[in-house]
Amino acid sequence: MDNQTYGPYSGQEIEEFAEDGRIKATDLLCPEGGSAWIEAKNEPTFGSLFPTHHGRPATAYGRNRRRGTNARSNAGPVICYRR
């Protein structure tokens, strides 16, 4: 942990970072302007992007398989992360 804060980023960017491995399950997320940091794996909006204890993603990275779209893209949260 380098205690660096990055962002703010859109929800879509956070999802892309998680898929690329740039944000890890133990990195901390916080809404812009917020003060409560939470581990990414426990964050309600993005927690499903990180592997379960079985080593597989809890979901297909939040993508709607039927339509092939990103389920979080329209949510629009602005998030900072800290490692």
N, CA, C and O atoms as CSV, one atom per row, in Angstrom:
chain,resi,resn,atom,element,x,y,z
A,1,MET,N,N,0.839,-1.171,0.000
A,1,MET,CA,C,0.000,0.000,0.000
A,1,MET,C,C,0.888,1.238,0.000
A,1,MET,O,O,1.720,1.413,0.890
A,2,ASP,N,N,0.708,2.096,-1.000
A,2,ASP,CA,C,1.553,3.284,-1.068
A,2,ASP,C,C,0.863,4.532,-0.522
A,2,ASP,O,O,1.438,5.620,-0.536
A,3,ASN,N,N,-0.384,4.370,-0.035
A,3,ASN,CA,C,-1.160,5.461,0.570
A,3,ASN,C,C,-1.340,6.641,-0.381
A,3,ASN,O,O,-1.530,7.772,0.065
A,4,GLN,N,N,-1.281,6.388,-1.682
A,4,GLN,CA,C,-1.547,7.397,-2.710
A,4,GLN,C,C,-3.033,7.396,-3.019
A,4,GLN,O,O,-3.653,6.333,-3.074
A,5,THR,N,N,-3.607,8.559,-3.218
A,5,THR,CA,C,-5.002,8.669,-3.635
A,5,THR,C,C,-5.036,9.009,-5.113
A,5,THR,O,O,-4.315,9.895,-5.571
A,6,TYR,N,N,-5.880,8.301,-5.861
A,6,TYR,CA,C,-6.022,8.488,-7.297
A,6,TYR,C,C,-7.466,8.844,-7.612
A,6,TYR,O,O,-8.391,8.378,-6.947
A,7,GLY,N,N,-7.649,9.663,-8.619
A,7,GLY,CA,C,-9.013,9.979,-9.047
A,7,GLY,C,C,-9.319,11.433,-8.837
A,7,GLY,O,O,-8.454,12.207,-8.428
A,8,PRO,N,N,-10.516,11.802,-9.107
A,8,PRO,CA,C,-11.702,10.944,-9.219
A,8,PRO,C,C,-11.828,10.294,-10.599
A,8,PRO,O,O,-11.301,10.786,-11.597
A,9,TYR,N,N,-12.548,9.168,-10.613
A,9,TYR,CA,C,-12.824,8.421,-11.829
A,9,TYR,C,C,-14.315,8.115,-11.903
A,9,TYR,O,O,-15.003,8.067,-10.883
A,10,SER,N,N,-14.798,7.913,-13.107
A,10,SER,CA,C,-16.196,7.518,-13.290
A,10,SER,C,C,-16.354,6.050,-12.898
A,10,SER,O,O,-15.368,5.325,-12.764
A,11,GLY,N,N,-17.583,5.625,-12.719
A,11,GLY,CA,C,-17.856,4.228,-12.431
A,11,GLY,C,C,-17.343,3.320,-13.534
A,11,GLY,O,O,-16.828,2.237,-13.254
A,12,GLN,N,N,-17.475,3.740,-14.772
A,12,GLN,CA,C,-17.005,2.944,-15.897
A,12,GLN,C,C,-15.483,2.791,-15.845
A,12,GLN,O,O,-14.959,1.709,-16.110
A,13,GLU,N,N,-14.779,3.861,-15.506
A,13,GLU,CA,C,-13.321,3.776,-15.394
A,13,GLU,C,C,-12.913,2.829,-14.273
A,13,GLU,O,O,-11.978,2.044,-14.436
A,14,ILE,N,N,-13.605,2.894,-13.133
A,14,ILE,CA,C,-13.297,1.998,-12.018
A,14,ILE,C,C,-13.482,0.554,-12.463
A,14,ILE,O,O,-12.657,-0.304,-12.151
A,15,GLU,N,N,-14.557,0.284,-13.188
A,15,GLU,CA,C,-14.802,-1.078,-13.670
A,15,GLU,C,C,-13.679,-1.525,-14.613
A,15,GLU,O,O,-13.196,-2.652,-14.507
A,16,GLU,N,N,-13.269,-0.658,-15.521
A,16,GLU,CA,C,-12.185,-0.997,-16.445
A,16,GLU,C,C,-10.883,-1.249,-15.687
A,16,GLU,O,O,-10.140,-2.175,-16.013
A,17,PHE,N,N,-10.607,-0.423,-14.677
A,17,PHE,CA,C,-9.393,-0.607,-13.881
A,17,PHE,C,C,-9.419,-1.952,-13.166
A,17,PHE,O,O,-8.397,-2.634,-13.090
A,18,ALA,N,N,-10.582,-2.339,-12.639
A,18,ALA,CA,C,-10.709,-3.628,-11.955
A,18,ALA,C,C,-10.479,-4.771,-12.937
A,18,ALA,O,O,-9.774,-5.730,-12.622
A,19,GLU,N,N,-11.068,-4.673,-14.117
A,19,GLU,CA,C,-10.897,-5.717,-15.128
A,19,GLU,C,C,-9.446,-5.843,-15.560
A,19,GLU,O,O,-8.968,-6.946,-15.825
A,20,ASP,N,N,-8.742,-4.713,-15.630
A,20,ASP,CA,C,-7.336,-4.704,-16.037
A,20,ASP,C,C,-6.384,-5.051,-14.899
A,20,ASP,O,O,-5.187,-5.224,-15.127
A,21,GLY,N,N,-6.897,-5.153,-13.683
A,21,GLY,CA,C,-6.054,-5.452,-12.532
A,21,GLY,C,C,-5.359,-4.236,-11.943
A,21,GLY,O,O,-4.493,-4.377,-11.080
A,22,ARG,N,N,-5.730,-3.036,-12.400
A,22,ARG,CA,C,-5.099,-1.824,-11.853
A,22,ARG,C,C,-5.644,-1.487,-10.471
A,22,ARG,O,O,-4.957,-0.859,-9.665
A,23,ILE,N,N,-6.877,-1.904,-10.195
A,23,ILE,CA,C,-7.433,-1.773,-8.851
A,23,ILE,C,C,-7.609,-3.173,-8.314
A,23,ILE,O,O,-8.198,-4.030,-8.974
A,24,LYS,N,N,-7.100,-3.409,-7.118
A,24,LYS,CA,C,-7.182,-4.716,-6.490
A,24,LYS,C,C,-8.307,-4.739,-5.458
A,24,LYS,O,O,-8.781,-3.691,-5.019
A,25,ALA,N,N,-8.722,-5.927,-5.082
A,25,ALA,CA,C,-9.818,-6.106,-4.135
A,25,ALA,C,C,-9.551,-5.417,-2.802
A,25,ALA,O,O,-10.488,-5.005,-2.118
A,26,THR,N,N,-8.284,-5.290,-2.431
A,26,THR,CA,C,-7.942,-4.690,-1.141
A,26,THR,C,C,-7.653,-3.188,-1.224
A,26,THR,O,O,-7.404,-2.549,-0.202
A,27,ASP,N,N,-7.686,-2.620,-2.443
A,27,ASP,CA,C,-7.564,-1.168,-2.568
A,27,ASP,C,C,-8.823,-0.526,-1.990
A,27,ASP,O,O,-9.881,-1.151,-1.939
A,28,LEU,N,N,-8.701,0.694,-1.567
A,28,LEU,CA,C,-9.813,1.387,-0.923
A,28,LEU,C,C,-10.508,2.323,-1.902
A,28,LEU,O,O,-9.854,3.002,-2.694
A,29,LEU,N,N,-11.842,2.355,-1.844
A,29,LEU,CA,C,-12.648,3.244,-2.683
A,29,LEU,C,C,-13.415,4.214,-1.793
A,29,LEU,O,O,-13.787,3.890,-0.666
A,30,CYS,N,N,-13.640,5.411,-2.326
A,30,CYS,CA,C,-14.396,6.433,-1.607
A,30,CYS,C,C,-15.057,7.340,-2.632
A,30,CYS,O,O,-14.411,7.748,-3.597
A,31,PRO,N,N,-16.334,7.663,-2.442
A,31,PRO,CA,C,-16.953,8.635,-3.345
A,31,PRO,C,C,-16.219,9.970,-3.238
A,31,PRO,O,O,-15.754,10.344,-2.161
A,32,GLU,N,N,-16.119,10.684,-4.354
A,32,GLU,CA,C,-15.478,11.998,-4.333
A,32,GLU,C,C,-16.165,12.873,-3.300
A,32,GLU,O,O,-17.392,12.960,-3.266
A,33,GLY,N,N,-15.378,13.513,-2.468
A,33,GLY,CA,C,-15.909,14.378,-1.421
A,33,GLY,C,C,-16.294,13.637,-0.158
A,33,GLY,O,O,-16.621,14.263,0.850
A,34,GLY,N,N,-16.260,12.307,-0.195
A,34,GLY,CA,C,-16.605,11.499,0.972
A,34,GLY,C,C,-15.420,11.357,1.904
A,34,GLY,O,O,-14.317,11.816,1.605
A,35,SER,N,N,-15.657,10.720,3.032
A,35,SER,CA,C,-14.578,10.522,3.992
A,35,SER,C,C,-14.424,9.059,4.397
A,35,SER,O,O,-13.446,8.702,5.053
A,36,ALA,N,N,-15.377,8.207,4.015
A,36,ALA,CA,C,-15.342,6.798,4.397
A,36,ALA,C,C,-14.728,5.974,3.271
A,36,ALA,O,O,-15.281,5.906,2.174
A,37,TRP,N,N,-13.594,5.354,3.541
A,37,TRP,CA,C,-12.912,4.494,2.574
A,37,TRP,C,C,-13.286,3.052,2.873
A,37,TRP,O,O,-13.327,2.647,4.035
A,38,ILE,N,N,-13.559,2.278,1.833
A,38,ILE,CA,C,-13.961,0.884,1.997
A,38,ILE,C,C,-13.185,0.030,0.994
A,38,ILE,O,O,-12.946,0.452,-0.137
A,39,GLU,N,N,-12.794,-1.171,1.416
A,39,GLU,CA,C,-12.103,-2.060,0.489
A,39,GLU,C,C,-12.978,-2.306,-0.735
A,39,GLU,O,O,-14.190,-2.491,-0.623
A,40,ALA,N,N,-12.355,-2.303,-1.887
A,40,ALA,CA,C,-13.088,-2.444,-3.150
A,40,ALA,C,C,-13.965,-3.694,-3.160
A,40,ALA,O,O,-15.086,-3.657,-3.668
A,41,LYS,N,N,-13.471,-4.792,-2.609
A,41,LYS,CA,C,-14.242,-6.038,-2.616
A,41,LYS,C,C,-15.500,-5.941,-1.762
A,41,LYS,O,O,-16.419,-6.742,-1.934
A,42,ASN,N,N,-15.559,-4.978,-0.845
A,42,ASN,CA,C,-16.722,-4.808,0.028
A,42,ASN,C,C,-17.611,-3.635,-0.368
A,42,ASN,O,O,-18.641,-3.399,0.263
A,43,GLU,N,N,-17.225,-2.904,-1.395
A,43,GLU,CA,C,-17.986,-1.737,-1.835
A,43,GLU,C,C,-19.225,-2.222,-2.591
A,43,GLU,O,O,-19.096,-3.008,-3.530
A,44,PRO,N,N,-20.425,-1.770,-2.201
A,44,PRO,CA,C,-21.659,-2.312,-2.776
A,44,PRO,C,C,-21.762,-2.233,-4.301
A,44,PRO,O,O,-22.267,-3.170,-4.919
A,45,THR,N,N,-21.312,-1.174,-4.910
A,45,THR,CA,C,-21.451,-1.024,-6.356
A,45,THR,C,C,-20.417,-1.827,-7.120
A,45,THR,O,O,-20.726,-2.356,-8.188
A,46,PHE,N,N,-19.205,-1.936,-6.614
A,46,PHE,CA,C,-18.108,-2.524,-7.367
A,46,PHE,C,C,-17.575,-3.835,-6.809
A,46,PHE,O,O,-16.737,-4.469,-7.449
A,47,GLY,N,N,-18.026,-4.253,-5.656
A,47,GLY,CA,C,-17.503,-5.461,-5.018
A,47,GLY,C,C,-17.594,-6.705,-5.878
A,47,GLY,O,O,-16.746,-7.592,-5.785
A,48,SER,N,N,-18.617,-6.773,-6.713
A,48,SER,CA,C,-18.797,-7.972,-7.544
A,48,SER,C,C,-17.745,-8.081,-8.647
A,48,SER,O,O,-17.677,-9.108,-9.322
A,49,LEU,N,N,-16.935,-7.060,-8.844
A,49,LEU,CA,C,-15.896,-7.101,-9.874
A,49,LEU,C,C,-14.676,-7.906,-9.453
A,49,LEU,O,O,-13.822,-8.229,-10.279
A,50,PHE,N,N,-14.596,-8.225,-8.179
A,50,PHE,CA,C,-13.393,-8.855,-7.652
A,50,PHE,C,C,-13.638,-10.327,-7.361
A,50,PHE,O,O,-14.749,-10.712,-6.995
A,51,PRO,N,N,-12.607,-11.155,-7.521
A,51,PRO,CA,C,-12.762,-12.606,-7.351
A,51,PRO,C,C,-13.302,-12.974,-5.979
A,51,PRO,O,O,-13.029,-12.313,-4.978
A,52,THR,N,N,-14.073,-14.044,-5.968
A,52,THR,CA,C,-14.538,-14.610,-4.710
A,52,THR,C,C,-13.421,-15.463,-4.140
A,52,THR,O,O,-12.337,-15.538,-4.720
A,53,HIS,N,N,-13.672,-16.100,-3.023
A,53,HIS,CA,C,-12.655,-16.964,-2.429
A,53,HIS,C,C,-12.374,-18.192,-3.297
A,53,HIS,O,O,-11.416,-18.919,-3.035
A,54,HIS,N,N,-13.196,-18.434,-4.327
A,54,HIS,CA,C,-12.966,-19.546,-5.241
A,54,HIS,C,C,-12.065,-19.137,-6.401
A,54,HIS,O,O,-11.722,-19.965,-7.245
A,55,GLY,N,N,-11.677,-17.853,-6.445
A,55,GLY,CA,C,-10.792,-17.384,-7.493
A,55,GLY,C,C,-11.490,-16.998,-8.778
A,55,GLY,O,O,-10.831,-16.664,-9.763
A,56,ARG,N,N,-12.824,-17.037,-8.788
A,56,ARG,CA,C,-13.579,-16.635,-9.981
A,56,ARG,C,C,-14.333,-15.361,-9.679
A,56,ARG,O,O,-14.696,-15.119,-8.527
A,57,PRO,N,N,-14.579,-14.542,-10.688
A,57,PRO,CA,C,-15.361,-13.335,-10.455
A,57,PRO,C,C,-16.746,-13.691,-9.942
A,57,PRO,O,O,-17.321,-14.703,-10.340
A,58,ALA,N,N,-17.278,-12.861,-9.062
A,58,ALA,CA,C,-18.613,-13.089,-8.537
A,58,ALA,C,C,-19.655,-12.917,-9.634
A,58,ALA,O,O,-20.705,-13.558,-9.593
A,59,THR,N,N,-19.382,-12.069,-10.603
A,59,THR,CA,C,-20.256,-11.885,-11.757
A,59,THR,C,C,-19.363,-11.773,-12.974
A,59,THR,O,O,-18.137,-11.799,-12.864
A,60,ALA,N,N,-19.971,-11.653,-14.106
A,60,ALA,CA,C,-19.195,-11.450,-15.337
A,60,ALA,C,C,-18.808,-9.983,-15.429
A,60,ALA,O,O,-19.155,-9.305,-16.396
A,61,TYR,N,N,-18.089,-9.491,-14.427
A,61,TYR,CA,C,-17.636,-8.110,-14.358
A,61,TYR,C,C,-18.770,-7.115,-14.534
A,61,TYR,O,O,-18.583,-6.044,-15.112
A,62,GLY,N,N,-19.953,-7.474,-14.031
A,62,GLY,CA,C,-21.069,-6.543,-14.046
A,62,GLY,C,C,-21.689,-6.339,-15.406
A,62,GLY,O,O,-22.523,-5.450,-15.574
A,63,ARG,N,N,-21.308,-7.133,-16.375
A,63,ARG,CA,C,-21.868,-6.945,-17.713
A,63,ARG,C,C,-23.181,-7.693,-17.838
A,63,ARG,O,O,-23.334,-8.802,-17.327
A,64,ASN,N,N,-24.108,-7.081,-18.513
A,64,ASN,CA,C,-25.392,-7.695,-18.789
A,64,ASN,C,C,-25.172,-8.642,-19.964
A,64,ASN,O,O,-25.034,-8.195,-21.102
A,65,ARG,N,N,-25.138,-9.935,-19.697
A,65,ARG,CA,C,-24.814,-10.901,-20.744
A,65,ARG,C,C,-25.830,-10.880,-21.881
A,65,ARG,O,O,-25.462,-11.068,-23.040
A,66,ARG,N,N,-27.091,-10.657,-21.567
A,66,ARG,CA,C,-28.123,-10.689,-22.595
A,66,ARG,C,C,-27.913,-9.588,-23.618
A,66,ARG,O,O,-28.067,-9.819,-24.818
A,67,ARG,N,N,-27.569,-8.412,-23.167
A,67,ARG,CA,C,-27.393,-7.289,-24.072
A,67,ARG,C,C,-25.930,-6.972,-24.345
A,67,ARG,O,O,-25.623,-6.203,-25.255
A,68,GLY,N,N,-25.017,-7.561,-23.558
A,68,GLY,CA,C,-23.595,-7.289,-23.745
A,68,GLY,C,C,-23.199,-5.885,-23.365
A,68,GLY,O,O,-22.208,-5.360,-23.872
A,69,THR,N,N,-23.954,-5.270,-22.482
A,69,THR,CA,C,-23.649,-3.903,-22.068
A,69,THR,C,C,-23.141,-3.886,-20.647
A,69,THR,O,O,-23.290,-4.858,-19.906
A,70,ASN,N,N,-22.559,-2.809,-20.287
A,70,ASN,CA,C,-22.015,-2.625,-18.958
A,70,ASN,C,C,-23.133,-2.144,-18.041
A,70,ASN,O,O,-23.721,-1.089,-18.279
A,71,ALA,N,N,-23.426,-2.907,-17.002
A,71,ALA,CA,C,-24.525,-2.581,-16.103
A,71,ALA,C,C,-24.245,-1.341,-15.263
A,71,ALA,O,O,-25.184,-0.695,-14.797
A,72,ARG,N,N,-22.976,-0.993,-15.058
A,72,ARG,CA,C,-22.634,0.134,-14.198
A,72,ARG,C,C,-22.371,1.416,-14.963
A,72,ARG,O,O,-22.275,2.480,-14.352
A,73,SER,N,N,-22.252,1.351,-16.261
A,73,SER,CA,C,-21.859,2.531,-17.035
A,73,SER,C,C,-22.757,3.733,-16.797
A,73,SER,O,O,-22.281,4.867,-16.752
A,74,ASN,N,N,-24.027,3.497,-16.647
A,74,ASN,CA,C,-24.965,4.599,-16.500
A,74,ASN,C,C,-25.125,5.058,-15.064
A,74,ASN,O,O,-25.769,6.076,-14.810
A,75,ALA,N,N,-24.547,4.323,-14.115
A,75,ALA,CA,C,-24.703,4.677,-12.706
A,75,ALA,C,C,-24.028,5.997,-12.387
A,75,ALA,O,O,-24.553,6.789,-11.605
A,76,GLY,N,N,-22.868,6.242,-12.982
A,76,GLY,CA,C,-22.192,7.510,-12.886
A,76,GLY,C,C,-21.560,7.900,-11.578
A,76,GLY,O,O,-21.345,9.093,-11.362
A,77,PRO,N,N,-21.234,6.946,-10.653
A,77,PRO,CA,C,-20.565,7.403,-9.442
A,77,PRO,C,C,-19.179,7.944,-9.758
A,77,PRO,O,O,-18.522,7.481,-10.691
A,78,VAL,N,N,-18.745,8.908,-8.992
A,78,VAL,CA,C,-17.399,9.436,-9.141
A,78,VAL,C,C,-16.640,8.976,-7.897
A,78,VAL,O,O,-16.981,9.317,-6.764
A,79,ILE,N,N,-15.613,8.199,-8.152
A,79,ILE,CA,C,-14.926,7.475,-7.086
A,79,ILE,C,C,-13.427,7.789,-7.105
A,79,ILE,O,O,-12.826,7.968,-8.164
A,80,CYS,N,N,-12.848,7.848,-5.917
A,80,CYS,CA,C,-11.398,7.910,-5.784
A,80,CYS,C,C,-10.947,6.562,-5.234
A,80,CYS,O,O,-11.717,5.866,-4.572
A,81,TYR,N,N,-9.714,6.201,-5.509
A,81,TYR,CA,C,-9.199,4.989,-4.887
A,81,TYR,C,C,-7.832,5.250,-4.296
A,81,TYR,O,O,-7.094,6.139,-4.719
A,82,ARG,N,N,-7.525,4.435,-3.295
A,82,ARG,CA,C,-6.272,4.551,-2.557
A,82,ARG,C,C,-5.671,3.162,-2.441
A,82,ARG,O,O,-6.359,2.178,-2.168
A,83,ARG,N,N,-4.398,3.118,-2.653
A,83,ARG,CA,C,-3.731,1.810,-2.532
A,83,ARG,C,C,-2.732,1.867,-1.413
A,83,ARG,O,O,-2.058,0.875,-1.136
